[in-house]
Amino acid sequence: SMASTYLTLTNKLLRRMNEVEVSEADFSNTRGVQTLAKDAVLDSIGAINQAEYEWPFNAAQHTQVLAVGQEEYSWPSFFKIVDWNTFQIQKNDSLGVGNKRLEFMDRDVYYKKYKDEDDDAGSTGRQCPEFVAPSHGNGYIITPSPDKAYTVQFKYYLNNVGLSAFSDQTRIPDSYDNVIIDGALYYMYMFRDNPESAGVTLQVFQQGIKNMQGIFINKYEEVYDTRVLRGKRTQSASVGY
């Protein structure tokens, strides 16, 4: 599905508020209610994105060429959460490696069993990596340290990305523009100190988010146990495991 631009959403909100719409040319220099409308759209999109870690429209894939002898790597921009089960060394005949899934390793295990040898190997590296672990900071550890420039690919979810130009698009499909607008209306009423109207629109907005969760997130409730254990869903007995 397509996604709407910042301009389109702002003008939809202004129409709902019975206010003057903004043109492309004036979008970066708005004042007053038009600026409030732009802020309200951003706040609504932010609230929708925060409501769920794994919205499918925020799904992304990253490819990282490993540096020989380097174990620690940073997450890509706008990173939110990773699927640790998806780390895979990519097949490369010239490096003599096939597709190879990396096993998840606890960081403490890495420190106890792998870090000393990785550090000793230095810039030459040790071998084709076998494990991935969370790093101490904002990223991940690949171990044993790579002895060649292997490529790793993994899947993750994006964080909210702020819109700024009139043509910037949200990742939320345009079939849910009404939910974005309901949320934006709530923020507009809050900005304007109208708690009664804000209370009504907040309920509508929250119901819209629940409907989105029902469509996007809870499709597999009969297959999956939705209790969250350390950010991972556990498969339920009904699948036959």
JOTAVEN-V93088 format. One line per field, one symbol per residue. ss: DSSP state (H for helix, E for strand, - for the rest). A space follows every 50 residues. Layout:
ss=???
//
This chain:
ss=--EEEHHHHHHHHHHH----------HHH--HHHHHHHHHHHHHHHHHHH -----HHHEEEEEEE------EEE----EEEE-HHH-EE--EHHH-E--E E-EE--HHHHHHH-HHHHHHHHHH--E---EEEE----EEEEE--E---- EEEEEEEE----------EEEEEHHHHHHHHHHHHHHHHHH---HHHHHH HHHHHHHHHHHHHHHH-HHH---EEEEEE--EEEE-HHH--
//
